[in-house]
Amino acid sequence: MNAPTESSNSRALDTRAVQRAVRRMARAEEAPWLHAEAARRMADRLPIIRRTPEVVLQWPGFLGASEALLREAYPKARQLVVEPKAVRNAQAAPSPAPWWSLRRWGGAAAAAPLAEDAVASGAAQLLWSNMALHGHADPTALFAQWHRALAVDGFLMFSTFGPGTLVELRTLYRERGWGSPMAEFVDMHDLGDMLVHAGFADPVMDQEVIKLNWADAAAALAELRTFGVNADPRRVAGWRTPRWRRRLAEALQALAGADGRPALSFELVYGHAFKAAPRPRVAERTEVGLEEMRQMVRARRT
């Protein structure tokens, strides 16, 4: 993942914690199922793209859980994949999976994953990023990378968590003085402004809130770990004790309804925009001769 930058759009994010979580998720047999569900919902928006891309760039690949969807949508397109260094390192490590397993990189026919800085300018007509943006400290810097990677008139589609994610857990932590349970997520309107700043045209942002419930608090907390990590630098330092974890489970269980199943909200934000042709720069100063000016005035009078 990206390291923090000095941009005014940088978020408070512990990128080392993010990288540890990404490595852990990359060693799993499958991407988090919530990522796959977000990919399915984002794929429902593909019909808005009128042109059929010749090259599709997934950014990232494995944790984006979108390989099959994009191959089905664009069977003739060349598929490129960008993987963060944390994912490449984790999946290059020895694995209990048999050597003939095709889960890595989407199968035997898939090209080797690219590093983020190895993508050629104008490489793709569609850049697709599912559930990765919230792991970056500087969204505008990432948008600028995506803008360079797209061809003129290329299309960007992405999804990410929004600030409505786990509001119940945030409230619970705040009321008990437990610090922050996660880093702040960026509002979709701010993301739209960042897209324009990065050079994209006609950005459109959309969001939906889905509510998940579990059999009990223990199941909820176990599954939350598969979705990521608390990467807020302002989180309480040090290890949490087993006693505290029991208190957390009890507090979360107390949020359950009459069915005894605790529920938590997740805001999924979707964005799309395209890369317009560059506009010629207008000179800050234009000189017009006296005779030329007279001709312009005469033309206006006639």
C-alpha positions as CSV (number, residue, x, y, z in Angstrom):
1,M,0.0,0.0,0.0
2,N,1.1,3.6,-0.4
3,A,3.1,5.3,2.3
4,P,1.7,8.5,3.8
5,T,2.4,11.6,1.7
6,E,2.5,15.3,2.5
7,S,-0.6,16.0,0.3
8,S,-3.4,17.9,1.9
9,N,-5.7,15.0,1.0
10,S,-3.7,12.5,3.1
11,R,-5.6,10.5,5.7
12,A,-4.4,9.5,9.2
13,L,-3.5,5.9,8.4
14,D,-1.0,3.5,9.8
15,T,0.2,2.0,6.5
16,R,2.4,-0.6,8.2
17,A,-0.7,-2.0,9.9
18,V,-2.5,-2.0,6.5
19,Q,0.4,-3.9,5.0
20,R,0.3,-6.5,7.8
21,A,-3.5,-7.0,7.2
22,V,-3.0,-7.2,3.4
23,R,-0.4,-9.9,3.8
24,R,-2.6,-11.9,6.2
25,M,-5.6,-11.6,3.8
26,A,-3.4,-12.5,0.8
27,R,-2.4,-15.8,2.4
28,A,-6.1,-16.9,2.6
29,E,-7.5,-19.2,-0.1
30,E,-10.0,-16.6,-1.1
31,A,-10.5,-12.9,-0.8
32,P,-13.0,-11.7,1.9
33,W,-16.5,-12.6,0.8
34,L,-17.6,-9.0,1.3
35,H,-15.1,-8.0,-1.4
36,A,-16.7,-10.5,-3.7
37,E,-20.1,-9.2,-2.9
38,A,-19.0,-5.6,-3.6
39,A,-17.5,-6.7,-6.9
40,R,-20.7,-8.3,-7.9
41,R,-22.7,-5.2,-7.1
42,M,-20.2,-3.0,-9.0
43,A,-20.3,-5.3,-12.0
44,D,-24.0,-4.6,-12.2
45,R,-22.9,-1.1,-13.3
46,L,-20.8,-2.2,-16.2
47,P,-23.6,-1.6,-18.8
48,I,-23.0,2.1,-18.4
49,I,-19.8,1.7,-20.3
50,R,-20.6,2.0,-24.0
51,R,-17.2,1.0,-25.4
52,T,-15.8,-2.4,-25.1
53,P,-12.3,-2.2,-23.6
54,E,-9.5,-4.0,-25.3
55,V,-7.4,-4.0,-22.1
56,V,-8.8,-4.2,-18.6
57,L,-6.6,-3.3,-15.6
58,Q,-7.5,-4.7,-12.2
59,W,-6.0,-2.7,-9.3
60,P,-5.6,-4.9,-7.2
61,G,-6.3,-8.4,-8.4
62,F,-6.6,-11.1,-5.7
63,L,-8.2,-9.0,-3.0
64,G,-10.4,-7.4,-5.5
65,A,-12.2,-10.7,-6.1
66,S,-13.2,-9.6,-9.6
67,E,-11.3,-11.9,-12.0
68,A,-14.2,-14.1,-13.1
69,L,-16.7,-11.2,-13.4
70,L,-14.4,-9.2,-15.6
71,R,-13.5,-12.2,-17.8
72,E,-17.2,-13.0,-18.3
73,A,-18.0,-9.3,-19.1
74,Y,-15.1,-8.9,-21.5
75,P,-13.9,-12.3,-22.7
76,K,-11.8,-10.9,-25.6
77,A,-10.1,-8.2,-23.5
78,R,-6.5,-8.5,-22.3
79,Q,-6.5,-8.7,-18.5
80,L,-3.8,-6.9,-16.6
81,V,-3.4,-7.1,-12.8
82,V,-1.6,-4.8,-10.4
83,E,-0.8,-6.3,-7.0
84,P,0.6,-4.3,-4.0
85,K,4.0,-5.4,-2.9
86,A,2.5,-6.9,0.3
87,V,0.3,-9.2,-1.7
88,R,3.1,-10.2,-4.1
89,N,5.4,-11.0,-1.2
90,A,2.7,-13.0,0.7
91,Q,1.7,-15.1,-2.3
92,A,5.3,-15.7,-3.3
93,A,6.0,-17.3,0.1
94,P,5.7,-21.1,0.6
95,S,2.1,-22.1,0.7
96,P,0.3,-25.3,1.8
97,A,-1.7,-25.1,-1.5
98,P,-0.5,-27.8,-4.0
99,W,1.7,-26.7,-6.9
100,W,-1.1,-27.4,-9.4
101,S,-3.5,-25.0,-7.6
102,L,-4.7,-22.3,-10.0
103,R,-6.1,-19.9,-7.4
104,R,-3.0,-17.6,-7.5
105,W,-3.3,-14.8,-10.0
106,G,-6.5,-16.1,-11.5
107,G,-5.3,-19.2,-13.2
108,A,-2.5,-20.6,-15.3
109,A,-3.3,-18.3,-18.3
110,A,-3.1,-15.1,-16.3
111,A,-0.1,-12.8,-16.7
112,A,2.3,-12.2,-13.8
113,P,1.0,-9.4,-11.6
114,L,2.5,-5.9,-12.1
115,A,3.9,-3.6,-9.5
116,E,2.1,-0.3,-9.0
117,D,4.9,1.7,-10.6
118,A,5.3,-0.7,-13.6
119,V,2.1,0.1,-15.4
120,A,2.7,1.8,-18.7
121,S,0.9,5.2,-19.3
122,G,-2.3,4.8,-21.2
123,A,-2.2,1.0,-20.7
124,A,-5.9,0.3,-20.3
125,Q,-9.4,1.4,-21.5
126,L,-10.9,0.2,-18.2
127,L,-9.3,0.4,-14.8
128,W,-11.2,-1.5,-12.1
129,S,-10.4,-1.2,-8.4
130,N,-12.6,-3.1,-5.9
131,M,-12.3,-2.5,-2.2
132,A,-8.7,-1.2,-2.2
133,L,-8.9,2.6,-2.0
134,H,-9.6,2.7,1.8
135,G,-6.2,1.1,2.3
136,H,-4.3,4.1,0.8
137,A,-3.2,7.1,2.8
138,D,-3.5,9.6,-0.1
139,P,-6.5,8.9,-2.4
140,T,-5.6,11.8,-4.7
141,A,-2.1,10.4,-5.4
142,L,-3.6,7.0,-6.2
143,F,-6.2,8.7,-8.5
144,A,-3.3,10.4,-10.3
145,Q,-1.7,6.9,-10.8
146,W,-4.9,5.6,-12.2
147,H,-5.3,8.6,-14.5
148,R,-1.8,7.9,-16.0
149,A,-2.6,4.3,-16.5
150,L,-5.8,4.9,-18.5
151,A,-5.9,5.7,-22.2
152,V,-7.7,8.8,-23.3
153,D,-11.5,8.2,-23.0
154,G,-10.7,5.3,-20.7
155,F,-13.1,4.5,-17.9
156,L,-12.4,4.2,-14.1
157,M,-14.6,2.1,-11.8
158,F,-13.9,1.6,-8.1
159,S,-15.5,0.8,-4.8
160,T,-14.4,1.5,-1.2
161,F,-15.7,1.7,2.3
162,G,-17.5,4.9,3.2
163,P,-17.7,6.7,6.6
164,G,-21.0,5.0,7.4
165,T,-19.1,1.7,7.9
166,L,-19.3,0.2,11.4
167,V,-21.0,3.2,12.9
168,E,-22.3,1.0,15.7
169,L,-18.8,0.0,16.6
170,R,-17.6,3.6,16.5
171,T,-20.4,4.6,18.9
172,L,-19.7,1.7,21.2
173,Y,-15.9,2.6,21.5
174,R,-16.7,6.3,22.0
175,E,-19.1,5.7,24.8
176,R,-16.7,3.5,26.6
177,G,-13.6,5.5,26.0
178,W,-11.8,2.8,24.1
179,G,-10.2,5.0,21.5
180,S,-10.9,4.5,17.8
181,P,-11.8,1.1,16.3
182,M,-10.7,1.9,12.8
183,A,-9.3,4.7,10.6
184,E,-11.7,7.2,9.2
185,F,-13.1,6.6,5.7
186,V,-13.4,9.4,3.1
187,D,-16.8,10.8,2.2
188,M,-18.0,10.1,-1.3
189,H,-18.4,13.8,-2.1
190,D,-14.7,14.4,-1.1
191,L,-13.7,11.5,-3.3
192,G,-15.5,13.1,-6.3
193,D,-13.6,16.4,-5.7
194,M,-10.3,14.4,-5.6
195,L,-11.1,12.7,-8.9
196,V,-11.5,16.1,-10.6
197,H,-8.3,17.3,-9.0
198,A,-6.5,14.3,-10.4
199,G,-7.8,15.1,-13.9
200,F,-10.8,12.9,-14.3
201,A,-13.9,14.1,-16.0
202,D,-17.6,13.7,-15.1
203,P,-17.1,11.7,-11.8
204,V,-20.3,10.1,-10.5
205,M,-20.4,8.8,-6.9
206,D,-23.0,6.4,-5.4
207,Q,-23.4,4.6,-2.2
208,E,-25.4,2.0,-0.4
209,V,-25.5,0.7,3.2
210,I,-25.8,-3.0,3.9
211,K,-26.4,-4.5,7.3
212,L,-24.8,-7.8,8.2
213,N,-25.8,-9.9,11.2
214,W,-24.1,-12.8,12.9
215,A,-25.2,-15.6,15.3
216,D,-23.3,-14.0,18.1
217,A,-20.7,-11.4,18.9
218,A,-17.8,-13.8,18.8
219,A,-18.7,-14.7,15.2
220,A,-19.0,-11.1,14.3
221,L,-15.6,-10.2,15.7
222,A,-13.9,-13.2,14.1
223,E,-15.3,-12.2,10.7
224,L,-14.4,-8.5,11.1
225,R,-10.8,-9.5,11.3
226,T,-11.0,-11.0,7.9
227,F,-12.1,-7.7,6.4
228,G,-9.0,-5.7,7.6
229,V,-7.4,-4.1,10.6
230,N,-7.6,-1.1,12.9
231,A,-5.1,1.2,11.0
232,D,-5.9,4.4,12.9
233,P,-2.6,5.8,14.2
234,R,-4.7,7.3,17.1
235,R,-5.9,3.9,18.3
236,V,-5.1,2.8,21.9
237,A,-1.5,1.7,21.9
238,G,-0.4,-1.7,23.3
239,W,-2.1,-5.2,23.3
240,R,-5.7,-5.6,24.4
241,T,-6.1,-8.1,27.2
242,P,-8.4,-11.2,27.1
243,R,-10.5,-9.4,29.7
244,W,-11.0,-6.4,27.5
245,R,-11.9,-8.6,24.5
246,R,-14.6,-10.3,26.6
247,R,-16.0,-6.8,27.5
248,L,-16.0,-5.9,23.8
249,A,-17.9,-9.1,22.9
250,E,-20.4,-8.5,25.7
251,A,-21.0,-4.9,24.6
252,L,-21.4,-5.9,21.0
253,Q,-23.8,-8.7,22.0
254,A,-25.9,-6.1,23.9
255,L,-26.6,-4.4,20.6
256,A,-28.4,-7.5,19.3
257,G,-32.1,-7.3,18.7
258,A,-34.8,-9.6,19.8
259,D,-33.4,-12.4,17.7
260,G,-30.1,-12.2,19.6
261,R,-28.1,-11.5,16.5
262,P,-25.7,-8.5,16.6
263,A,-25.8,-6.4,13.4
264,L,-23.3,-3.9,11.9
265,S,-23.6,-1.5,9.0
266,F,-21.2,-1.2,6.1
267,E,-21.3,1.7,3.6
268,L,-20.1,0.7,0.2
269,V,-19.2,3.7,-2.0
270,Y,-18.9,3.3,-5.8
271,G,-17.3,5.8,-8.2
272,H,-16.8,6.1,-11.9
273,A,-15.3,8.7,-14.2
274,F,-13.4,8.8,-17.5
275,K,-10.1,10.3,-18.7
276,A,-10.9,13.1,-21.1
277,A,-8.6,14.2,-23.9
278,P,-6.2,16.9,-22.7
279,R,-7.3,20.4,-23.3
280,P,-4.9,22.9,-24.9
281,R,-3.5,25.4,-22.4
282,V,-4.7,28.9,-22.9
283,A,-2.0,31.5,-22.8
284,E,-2.1,33.8,-19.7
285,R,-1.4,36.8,-22.0
286,T,-2.5,37.4,-25.6
287,E,-1.2,40.2,-27.8
288,V,-3.3,41.7,-30.6
289,G,-2.0,44.3,-33.0
290,L,-3.9,47.6,-33.4
291,E,-4.9,47.0,-36.9
292,E,-6.2,43.5,-36.0
293,M,-8.2,45.0,-33.2
294,R,-9.8,47.5,-35.6
295,Q,-10.8,44.7,-37.9
296,M,-12.4,42.8,-35.0
297,V,-14.4,45.9,-34.0
298,R,-15.6,46.5,-37.5
299,A,-16.6,42.9,-37.8
300,R,-18.7,43.2,-34.7
301,R,-20.5,46.3,-36.0
302,T,-21.5,44.7,-39.3
